[in-house]
């Protein structure tokens, strides 16, 4: 199902993705795609793909809060509408990810919660899940904190982990269909 759905979506969305790639390229110097190592199934690392939404070479915290100066004009639009994540359809097509499952995390955050992630990493990470819906506006929540990185590790990530475990407890084809439909409804608002 993942392969058919992601291949179909890549074909249908190819013109949109091409336009977004051009917008990223025209807006700021640097590559169109952002690549980052994430923990995957069995804790095997893989490279997640996103449209680049920050200035090339910008340094700073691993998490992004609202009004982060590193985010480009086009990047702000991409992030607000979650369009920066469309290249992850390729990750689904090649088997690194699934359409539904716990969101893949940066390895250093996984190492902070090894026992919790031991179960989470028994399934393929996904494009959407309960946590993705709950934290759709994560940047705004982190922007309210004086230390976004500390807020992420102390508050946001533990809540996401609980939601990942909820997904594992309720995992079924029916749950996946509901999560995909809820995600589409949120994105198309």
N, C-alpha and C positions, 0 to 999 in steps of 0.2 A: 504494500500500500504506500509506504514512504517513497519508494522509487517512482512509482507511477504518478503520485501526486506532485512530487518535487519536479520531475521531468516535465509534466504538463504545465505546472506553474512557471517554470523557467522559460518554456516556449511562449506561453501566453504573455508573460511579463517582460519578455526580451526587449520590446520597444521602450517600455517604461524604464527598465534598468539601463538601457543605452542612454536615454535622456538624462537619467540621474547621474550616470558616470560622466557624461559631458559636463553637467552642471558642477560636479565636484572638481573636475579638471580645470574648468574656466574660473572657478571661484578662488582657488589658491594653488600654489605650487606643491607638487608632490604626487605620489601615486594615487590612483583612484581607490584602491582597496587598502584597508587596514587589516593586518594579519596579527594574530596573537595566539600564543600557546594556551590551551585550556586542558583541564583534566577530562578525559573521556571515559568510555566504557572500560571497566577494569583498571581504572586510574592510568590508562595509557594516554599520553599527551597527543593532541592533534592541533592543527592550526585552524582557528575559526576565522571566517571571512566577514567583513563588514565594509560598507562604503565608508571611506575616510571622512570623519566629521570634525577633525581637529587640524590645526596648523601642523604641517609636516615638521617633525623633530621637536615638537613642544614637549616639555617635561613637566612633571607634576605628579599628584597622587594618582593611584590606580583607579579610584572612583571619580565620577564626575558629578559635581553639584551644579544646580542651576546658576546661570550667569558666569560659568567658568570661562575665563578669557581665552582659553585654548581653542574653544569651539568656533568654527567658521560660521559665516552667515548661512551658507547652504547646509552646513552641518547641523545648525540649530533646527532648521526645517526638517531635515532627515530624521533627527532624533525625536522631535515632537510627534511625528507621524510613524515612527518605528521603521521608516523606509531604509535606514542604514543597515537593517538586518536582512534585507532581501537576499544578499549574496550567500546567506547561510542555507538557502535552498540547495546550493551546490554541495555544502557539507552534508545535507540530508541525502542527496543523490549518490554521493560516493560512500555513504555508510558511516560517516563520523558522527552524525546526529540523526535524530528521528523528528517527525513533525511535532510529537508531543512527548514530553519527558522533562525531568528537572533541568533547568538551564545550566549550561556548562560554566564552570567557575575557573578563575585564575588559580594556578596550582598553589601559590603561597597561601591563599585563603583556605583551600582544601586542607592544607597541612595544619591549620589552626584548629580544625574540628575533625580529626582523623576517624574517631569512632562513628560519628554521624555520617560522614561521607563513605564509610565502608559499605553501607547499605545503598546509598544513593548511587554509587558508581557501579552497581550491579546491573544498571540499565543504561541504555544509550541516552545521552543528554538530548534535550529537545528544543524546538523553537518556542514552544509555549507550554505553560502549565499553570497551576494555581498561583504560584509566586509571580509569574510574569504578569498575570492579570492584577494581582494585589498591588504590585509595585510598578505599575505602568508609569507612574510619575515619580520614580525613585529619585531623580535629580532634584526635584522640588523638595522632597523630604530631606535629602542630604544638605540642600542649600540652607535649610533652617538651622543647621548645626554649626557651631564655631569650628568644629573639627570633623569634616565629613568622613575621613578615613576611620576615625575612632567610632563614629556613629554607625558606619557600615559594619564594622567587625563586632561591635557590642550590641547593636539593636537590629539592624536590617538583616544581616546574614543569619543570625539565629532564627529569626522569624521565617526567612526563606527556607531554611533547613527544615523547620517544622512543616512548612507547606510542601516541600519535596517529599517528606515522609508521608504526608497525607495522600499525595498522588500515588506513592507506592502502595499504600493501603487500599486505595480505591481503583487502582489501575485495571482498566478493561477497555474493550473497544467502545462501549457506550460512553465511558468517561472521556476517552480521547475525542469522540465525535462532539460531545458537549463542549469540551475545552476549545476545540477548533472553531466551533460556531460562536462561542462567546468571544473568542479572540477576534474573529472576523467582524462581529458586531461592534466591538470597541474600536477597531481600526477604521471601520467605514462610517463612524459617527462624524 
